[in-house]
């Protein structure tokens, strides 16, 4: 259970980093505000999404 949470947290962190990088290149404060909301929604979904919380890499 702890490992699954750590994987979800890592993926959420990557998503936040990606959005923050793109936000600095935009001049519009409205765009930044929308991205901040998107980060919060993404974080909530990252911990409740069955795809991420049940993520297990398959090695072929």
N, C-alpha and C positions, 0 to 999 in steps of 0.2 A: 504494500500500500504506500509506503514512504517513497519507494522508487518511482511509482507511477506519478505521485505528486511532484517529485523532483523533475521528471520528464516534462510534465505539464508546465511547470514553472519556467523551465529552460526554453520551451517553445514560446511561451508568452513573453519572456524577456527578449527573444529575438524579434518578435513582432513589434514590441514597443521600441526597440532600437531602430528598426527599419523605419517606422513612422516618424520617430524623432529626427532622424537624419534628413528625411524629405521635408519636414516642417521648417527646418532652418533655411532651406533654399527658397521658400516662398515668402513673399513680402506682405501678403494679405493677412491681417490679424484674424479675419473671419475664417480663413482656411485653417489657420493654426487652432482656432477654437474648435472647429469641426474635427480636427485630427485628435485633439485631446479627448473629446467625447468618444471618438472611435477607439482610442486606447483603452478607455474605461470599459467600454462594451466588450472589446476583444479580451481583456483580462477576465471579465466575468464569464464569458463563454469558454475561455480556455480551461477553466477549472470545472465547468459543468458539462462540457462536451464529451459525449461517450467516445468519440473518435480519439481525442487527445488523452483523456483519463485512462482509457483502456489500451493505450498505444503500446504495441510490442513489435519491435523490429523483426522482420522475417529474413533469415539468411538462406539464400539459395545456393 
